[in-house]
Amino acid sequence: MINRRTFGKAVGAGAAAASLGIWPSSSAPASAATPDGRNGARLSSKSPGTARSFGPLRYVDAGVLRIGYAEVGPADGPVAILLHGWPYDIHSFVDVAPLLAAEGYRVIVPYLRGHGTTRFLSSRTFRNAQQVVVALDIIALMDALKINKAVLAGFDWGSRTADIIAALWPDRCKALVSVTGYLITNREMNKTPLPPKSEFAWWYQYYFTTERGRLGLEAYPDELAKLVWTFNSPTWDFDDATFDRTARAFDNPDYTSIVIHNYRWRLGLAKGDPRYDRLEERLAEGPVIGVPTVTLDGEVDPFTPAGDGANYRDKFSGPYAHRTLKGVGHNVPQEAPEAFAAAVLEVDGF
């Protein structure tokens, strides 16, 4: 079982590589937990995936949403909130959550707005997906569940959301695990072109700026998502059952609206809600994050910036560590669940 005192052992033969900031994609086997937090069968740290799911989901009214979420582990344990991205869902953490629960954590894994069982409470609410409202959803969830502070850990949209909370509301974030580092969006900087190879990786972002792209996402959500999975994680041999389990999250009635608005807003092609202008202005300034942080990069993730985390190092002023996971792509928690869980334990021990 992974714990803070045996963290170094958890990465097994990769200890020497870890000293260089490069972690193996898998670590020594750890005792997993069933959804109720009891010790169960051993988990592989990197596998094609299984059809295993969380137990029955829970729901809570929080802000403008009724949020669907999975909860694993003891109700009185320290809280870890795990945040997924697009085109993914809570099952990116289906192997991470029991590892943390076995260490005594209360693990909360919510569906972001527009995904899975999360629903808007009113049909009149603006289907807004600008970056700060997604973060405010998680603050509202914490308030509804009476969680004052939690370790926040995520990837993709989830990294951005966790980064924003750590930056604007550090009193709510005990510690941070952020895949791909500092992802807070500056829309002015987004106007600057990247080298063509980097732009190519964002092909769907430009597709979604068109009506054809919106209709394509609506007509072919599964096919598009599977293509993105394959491109984002070139070494991850996921099976159909693993993909199909997540694809059910795309059946949400607001899925297309939320995804399209998110990507168009980032490029300045869709308006946000003026009520959040001041918060977005603060985020555009690139606020430094002071909470304890571990950043993770997947070695073969096409969105991983060069420099082994160096280009965003100055954005984190508190206790800090960076890890690069060898042979891992974009969906870090699902491709390397033990390494992701180990990062949560490490950062919570700073």
C-alpha positions in Angstrom: 0.0 0.0 0.0 1.3 3.4 -0.9 1.7 5.8 2.0 3.7 9.0 2.7 6.5 7.1 4.5 6.9 4.6 1.8 6.4 6.9 -1.1 10.0 6.4 -2.4 9.4 2.6 -2.5 6.1 3.1 -4.4 8.1 4.1 -7.5 10.2 1.0 -7.2 13.0 0.6 -9.7 12.2 4.1 -11.0 13.8 5.8 -8.0 17.0 6.7 -9.9 15.0 8.1 -12.7 12.8 10.1 -10.3 15.9 11.9 -9.1 16.2 13.2 -12.6 12.6 14.2 -12.8 11.6 11.2 -15.0 9.3 8.7 -13.6 8.4 5.3 -15.0 4.9 4.9 -16.2 4.2 2.3 -13.6 5.2 1.8 -10.1 5.3 -1.1 -7.7 1.9 -2.8 -7.3 -0.3 -1.3 -4.5 -3.2 -2.7 -2.6 -6.3 -1.2 -4.1 -9.7 -0.6 -2.5 -13.2 -1.4 -3.4 -15.7 1.5 -3.8 -16.5 1.4 -0.1 -12.8 2.0 0.7 -11.9 -1.5 1.9 -8.8 -3.2 0.6 -9.4 -5.2 -2.5 -7.7 -6.7 -5.5 -4.4 -5.4 -6.8 -4.5 -2.9 -9.6 -2.1 -2.7 -12.6 -0.6 0.8 -12.7 -0.8 0.9 -16.5 -3.2 -1.3 -18.5 -5.4 -1.2 -21.6 -8.3 -0.5 -19.2 -11.2 -2.4 -17.8 -14.9 -2.0 -17.7 -14.9 -1.5 -13.9 -16.9 1.5 -12.8 -17.6 3.4 -9.7 -20.5 2.4 -7.4 -23.8 4.3 -7.5 -23.3 8.0 -8.1 -24.4 10.7 -5.7 -26.0 14.1 -6.5 -26.0 17.5 -4.9 -27.4 20.9 -5.9 -24.5 23.3 -6.1 -24.8 26.7 -7.6 -26.6 26.5 -11.0 -26.0 22.7 -11.2 -27.1 19.4 -9.8 -23.7 17.8 -9.8 -23.3 14.1 -10.2 -20.2 12.7 -8.5 -18.6 9.5 -7.3 -17.4 9.3 -3.7 -15.0 6.7 -2.4 -13.3 6.3 1.0 -14.1 7.2 4.6 -16.5 10.1 5.1 -14.2 11.6 7.8 -11.0 11.4 5.8 -9.0 14.2 4.3 -10.6 15.2 1.0 -9.1 14.8 -2.4 -11.2 16.2 -5.4 -10.2 14.7 -8.7 -11.1 16.7 -11.9 -11.4 15.2 -15.4 -11.0 16.9 -18.8 -12.4 16.7 -22.3 -13.2 14.3 -24.0 -13.0 12.3 -20.8 -15.0 11.7 -17.6 -14.9 10.6 -14.0 -13.6 7.1 -15.1 -10.2 8.6 -15.8 -9.9 8.2 -12.0 -11.5 4.8 -11.5 -8.2 3.3 -10.6 -6.8 6.3 -8.7 -9.7 6.7 -6.3 -9.5 3.4 -4.6 -5.7 3.8 -4.1 -6.3 7.0 -2.3 -9.3 5.6 -0.4 -7.1 2.8 0.9 -4.9 5.5 2.4 -7.8 7.0 4.2 -8.9 9.8 1.8 -12.4 10.8 1.1 -12.3 11.0 -2.7 -14.7 13.1 -4.6 -14.8 12.8 -8.4 -17.4 15.1 -10.0 -18.7 15.3 -13.6 -17.9 18.7 -14.9 -20.8 20.8 -16.4 -22.1 19.3 -19.6 -20.9 15.8 -18.8 -22.4 12.7 -17.4 -25.1 13.1 -14.8 -24.4 16.7 -14.0 -27.3 18.9 -15.1 -28.3 22.6 -15.0 -31.1 23.3 -12.6 -32.7 25.8 -15.0 -33.2 25.6 -18.8 -32.7 29.4 -18.8 -29.2 29.3 -17.5 -26.5 30.4 -20.0 -24.6 27.3 -21.1 -21.3 29.0 -20.3 -18.0 27.2 -20.2 -15.5 30.0 -19.7 -12.7 28.9 -17.4 -13.7 30.6 -14.2 -17.3 29.3 -14.1 -16.0 25.7 -14.1 -13.8 26.5 -11.1 -16.8 28.2 -9.4 -18.8 25.0 -9.9 -16.2 23.1 -7.8 -16.2 25.8 -5.1 -20.1 25.5 -5.1 -19.7 21.7 -4.8 -17.3 22.0 -1.9 -19.7 24.4 -0.2 -22.7 22.1 -0.7 -20.7 19.2 0.7 -19.4 21.4 3.6 -15.8 20.8 2.5 -13.6 23.7 3.6 -10.4 22.6 2.0 -9.2 19.8 -0.3 -6.3 18.5 -2.3 -7.2 19.3 -5.9 -5.8 17.1 -8.6 -6.7 17.1 -12.3 -5.7 17.0 -16.0 -6.8 18.9 -19.1 -9.9 21.0 -18.1 -9.4 19.6 -14.6 -5.9 21.0 -14.3 -7.0 24.4 -15.4 -9.9 24.3 -13.0 -7.7 23.2 -10.1 -5.1 25.8 -11.0 -7.7 28.6 -10.9 -9.0 27.6 -7.5 -5.4 27.4 -6.2 -4.7 30.9 -7.6 -7.9 32.7 -6.7 -9.1 30.8 -3.6 -5.9 29.3 -2.1 -7.8 29.0 1.3 -9.9 26.2 -0.4 -6.9 24.3 -1.9 -4.7 22.4 0.5 -2.4 21.2 -2.2 -2.4 20.8 -6.0 -1.5 18.1 -8.6 -1.6 19.7 -12.0 -1.0 17.7 -15.2 0.8 19.8 -17.9 1.6 22.4 -15.3 0.1 25.9 -15.4 -3.0 26.0 -17.6 -4.8 29.2 -16.7 -5.9 30.7 -20.0 -4.8 34.2 -21.1 -7.0 35.0 -24.1 -4.7 37.8 -25.4 -1.7 35.4 -25.4 -3.8 32.8 -27.1 -3.8 35.1 -30.2 -0.1 34.4 -30.6 0.5 31.7 -33.1 2.4 28.6 -32.2 4.8 26.6 -34.4 2.8 24.6 -37.0 3.4 21.3 -35.3 2.0 22.6 -32.0 -1.0 24.1 -33.8 -1.7 20.8 -35.5 -2.2 19.2 -32.1 -5.1 21.6 -31.5 -6.9 20.8 -34.7 -10.2 20.2 -32.9 -10.1 23.6 -31.3 -10.2 25.2 -34.8 -12.8 22.7 -36.0 -15.1 23.8 -33.2 -14.9 27.4 -34.2 -17.0 26.5 -37.3 -20.7 25.6 -37.5 -19.5 22.4 -39.3 -17.5 21.6 -36.2 -20.4 22.1 -33.9 -22.6 19.9 -36.0 -19.8 17.3 -36.3 -19.4 17.1 -32.5 -23.2 16.7 -32.2 -23.4 14.0 -34.8 -20.2 12.1 -34.0 -19.3 12.6 -30.4 -17.9 9.1 -29.9 -15.9 8.9 -33.1 -14.4 12.4 -32.5 -13.5 11.5 -28.9 -11.9 8.2 -29.8 -9.8 10.0 -32.4 -8.7 12.5 -29.8 -7.9 9.7 -27.3 -5.7 8.0 -29.8 -3.8 11.1 -30.8 -3.4 12.3 -27.2 -2.2 9.0 -25.8 -0.3 7.2 -28.6 1.1 4.5 -26.3 -2.2 3.8 -24.4 -3.8 0.6 -25.8 -7.3 1.2 -24.3 -10.0 -1.3 -25.1 -13.6 -0.7 -26.4 -15.2 -1.3 -23.0 -13.0 1.4 -21.4 -13.9 3.9 -24.1 -17.6 3.0 -24.2 -17.9 3.5 -20.4 -16.7 7.1 -20.7 -18.6 7.8 -23.9 -21.9 7.5 -22.0 -20.9 10.8 -20.4 -21.2 12.5 -23.7 -25.0 11.8 -23.8 -25.5 14.9 -21.5 -28.0 17.3 -23.2 -25.6 20.2 -22.7 -22.5 18.4 -23.8 -22.2 20.0 -27.3 -23.0 23.5 -26.0 -20.5 23.4 -23.2 -17.6 21.9 -25.3 -18.1 24.4 -28.1 -18.5 27.4 -25.9 -15.3 26.4 -23.9 -13.1 26.3 -27.0 -14.6 29.3 -28.7 -14.3 31.4 -25.6 -10.6 30.5 -25.3 -10.0 32.0 -28.7 -12.1 35.1 -28.1 -14.8 34.0 -30.4 -17.6 33.6 -27.8 -18.5 35.9 -25.0 -18.5 35.0 -21.3 -20.7 36.3 -18.6 -19.9 39.9 -17.7 -20.4 39.1 -14.0 -17.1 37.3 -14.0 -15.1 39.9 -15.9 -13.1 40.9 -12.9 -12.2 37.3 -12.0 -11.1 36.7 -15.6 -9.0 39.9 -15.6 -7.2 38.6 -12.5 -6.6 35.3 -14.3 -5.3 37.0 -17.4 -2.5 38.5 -15.2 -1.1 35.0 -14.7 -1.4 34.8 -10.9 1.3 32.8 -9.2 0.2 29.8 -7.3 1.5 29.5 -3.7 0.0 26.3 -2.5 2.1 23.1 -2.4 2.2 21.7 -5.9 3.3 18.7 -7.9 3.2 19.1 -11.7 3.1 16.0 -13.9 3.9 15.7 -17.6 3.2 12.7 -19.8 6.4 12.1 -21.8 4.4 11.3 -25.0 1.6 13.8 -24.4 1.5 16.0 -27.6 0.6 19.0 -25.4 3.5 18.6 -23.0 5.7 21.7 -23.3 9.4 21.3 -23.9 11.8 21.9 -21.0 10.7 19.3 -18.4 8.4 21.8 -16.7 10.9 24.7 -16.8 8.7 27.0 -18.8 6.0 27.2 -16.1 8.2 26.7 -13.0 8.0 30.4 -12.0 4.2 30.1 -11.7 4.5 28.1 -8.5 6.0 29.8 -5.5 5.3 27.3 -2.7 6.7 23.8 -2.1 7.1 22.2 -5.5 8.1 19.1 -7.4 7.9 18.2 -11.1 7.6 14.6 -12.5 7.8 13.5 -16.1 6.1 10.1 -16.6 7.9 7.9 -19.2 5.7 6.4 -21.9 2.6 8.1 -20.7 0.3 10.4 -22.8 -2.3 13.0 -22.0 -4.7 11.0 -19.8 -2.2 10.6 -17.0 -4.5 9.3 -14.2 -6.0 6.5 -16.4 -2.7 5.6 -18.1 -0.6 5.7 -14.9 -3.0 5.6 -11.9 -0.4 4.6 -9.3 1.9 7.5 -10.3 -1.0 9.9 -10.1 -2.1 8.7 -6.7 1.5 8.8 -5.5 1.7 12.5 -6.6 -1.4 13.3 -4.5 0.2 11.6 -1.5 3.5 13.3 -2.1 2.1 16.8 -2.4 -0.1 16.3 0.7 3.0 15.5 2.7 4.9 18.7 1.8 
